[in-house]
Amino acid sequence: MELRRDIAEYRAAAEAQADRVRERINAALEVSRRTREEIEARIASQLHTPAVVKKQATPARKRKASRPSRASEK
């Protein structure tokens, strides 16, 4: 009889621990699902929203080599 009581106590403790672990796992899964949904929503919003492209500064025009003026050619 004594032996059976000990086994029942261990079994109850193991089941209680298993329940706690199951609850933690389910909570972690729920957090990961929410995180995934948030990430997917951000990605979707960025895909549907056109990205703002910053214009690069246009480089200054290069001066052409100075040609002698017509007056100097005459």
Secondary structure, 3 states (H helix, E strand, C coil): CHHHHHHHHHHHHHHHHHHHHHHHHHHHHHHHHHHHHHHHHHHHHHHHCCCCCCCCCCCCCCCCCCCCCHHHHC
